[in-house]
Amino acid sequence: MTRISRRAAAVQPFLAMDVMAAAAAKARAGTDVVRMEVGQPSAPAPAPVIAAAQAALAAGRVPYTEALGLPALRARIARDYAERHGVTVGPERVVITTGSSAGFVLAFMSLFDAGSRVAVPQPGYPAYRSILAALDLVPAPMVLRAEDRFAPTAALLRETHARTPVAGALVMSPANPSGTVITEAALADLCAAARALNLPLISDEIYHGLSYGEPTVTALRFDPDAVVINSFSKYHCMTGWRVGWMVVPEVLVRPVERLAQNLYISAPYLSQVGALAALDAADDLDAVRDGYARNRAILLDALPGLGLGRVHPADGAFYLYADVANLTDDASDFCRRMLDEAHVAATPGLDFDPEQGHHHVRFSFAGSEAECREAVSRLRAWLR
């Protein structure tokens, strides 16, 4: 008899992926669906990325790399921190991962023992909670507040730790689903609070490069021992390449390396070659970001007139997290009907907030300008 482990049973569905599957099924059946359910750039990886991978493939050998990644890529990422952020990071502290997802697994496993509580933002990326649960760790929600612009704060971290002590904290900027960017001063205070409480801080920075006025700052500027997780998926338009990176304190390098060796050996060689080229494609990638800015403006201009005007600060990333309480008490049903009737796919807020998410819907504006305009047209007709 096959039994399901307690860990597997504790992991909740990733609703954005369920909506993606439902939207894809409709598309296969011939329905034209506007896809706003997942955070996936519609733009392809930059041409130099594809060319570099093709050249590596043509060379005929696609090998394993060292578990920590290609030395050239690790050195180039370290250089990027100096050039973009004015922060010195030794290449030996950079770890190449199979997307940010592997980075979270490595961070959680190297920092926390089973049963540990880890503070995470709510609303926040649902995989935080699920990965923690799968590893026998306990997510401790930091419930974000409008008065803080829906960003985690030092005060909120202290309050969360005072209720029931936590072993560490995770923050994200720009945030998914809200798009909120933690200000430089607030991030400095957060880092100081974590140090004062003797808590390791994990900073999810996978949407760095995608902001619209509010600058993005790495936690490494204020805490050289912060564990930073980043990815080539979002700004670099490389979702399916499955390649990301971590910056870890020196004391964690060898433990993380041992885990990586045993869990996945190494990130894909071709993806690492492409990632190295992506770091020199800023002009192409900034042009894509400018397209997101136009899409953001279209939605922010149109949604209030459709009853979807109360949104979290959309400072960065490529999401609008809209309050739909005036339209429904069941965002999941709302999203099902929107897909079935308006042929617009979006993600219900319960993915991000199990307590208040039934009043919210996340729209991704990572698609084309034409798709955003078409979504507005369909929603206007559907909600009239």
Order of alpha helices (4+ residues) and beta strands (2+ residues): alpha-alpha-beta-alpha-alpha-beta-alpha-beta-alpha-beta-alpha-beta-alpha-beta-beta-beta-alpha-alpha-alpha-beta-alpha-beta-beta-beta-alpha
